[in-house]
Amino acid sequence: MECGECQVRKVVKEDEAVAKVKAEETQAIAVDAQKDLDEALPALDAAIKVTRRLIYARNVPDSGLYGPGPTFDEPGRARCFG
């Protein structure tokens, strides 16, 4: 029969071995995730820049900066072309 202290040491060593394997698996997942992030973040930055340009281009009309344009003769009255 083993002493109580010996049994505790045996359980602790088994737990340490399991914990070490889990730590190695976790580290491998972290390395893989970091590689994915390193690849994806530049694409995200480029997409954000393009989106900002599109939003700016959509909100700034070419001819609308200096007046309503040729479709209105008077305020509230549309011009008829035809």
NUTOR-590651 format. One record per residue (C-alpha): y, x, z. Coordinates in steps of 0.02 Angstrom, whole numbers, padded with zeros to 5 digits, always signed. Last residue first. Layout:
N
YXZ ...
//
This chain:
82
+03352-01940-03706 +03413-01843-03561 +03480-01966-03431 +03585-01890-03293 +03549-01942-03115 +03685-02017-03008 +03694-01979-02820 +03832-01850-02830 +03902-01851-03004 +03837-01777-03165 +03667-01730-03095 +03522-01654-03194 +03617-01495-03238 +03595-01403-03073 +03630-01451-02891 +03742-01304-02856 +03754-01117-02832 +03586-01066-02760 +03484-01199-02845 +03455-01103-03005 +03316-00986-02948 +03248-01086-02801 +03223-00992-02637 +03090-01078-02532 +02944-01049-02651 +02985-00866-02678 +02998-00837-02490 +02832-00925-02457 +02749-00827-02596 +02817-00661-02532 +02760-00701-02355 +02587-00746-02420 +02576-00583-02517 +02622-00482-02361 +02497-00577-02254 +02359-00549-02381 +02394-00362-02385 +02386-00352-02195 +02222-00448-02194 +02147-00331-02325 +02200-00181-02220 +02120-00263-02067 +01950-00297-02146 +01880-00122-02173 +01930-00049-02005 +01875-00211-01924 +01701-00200-02001 +01684-00019-01945 +01739-00070-01770 +01608-00207-01766 +01471-00084-01812 +01526+00037-01676 +01532-00104-01548 +01359-00167-01597 +01287+00009-01578 +01371+00025-01407 +01295-00141-01352 +01121-00085-01404 +01142+00079-01310 +01204-00013-01155 +01058-00135-01164 +00935+00010-01172 +01020+00093-01022 +01018-00069-00923 +00832-00091-00952 +00799+00087-00893 +00912+00064-00742 +00821-00097-00696 +00653-00007-00703 +00722+00134-00595 +00792+00008-00469 +00626-00084-00461 +00531+00078-00426 +00659+00133-00296 +00643-00034-00207 +00453-00021-00206 +00463+00154-00134 +00580+00094+00004 +00461-00045+00052 +00315+00074+00072 +00172+00065-00048 +00000+00000+00000 
//
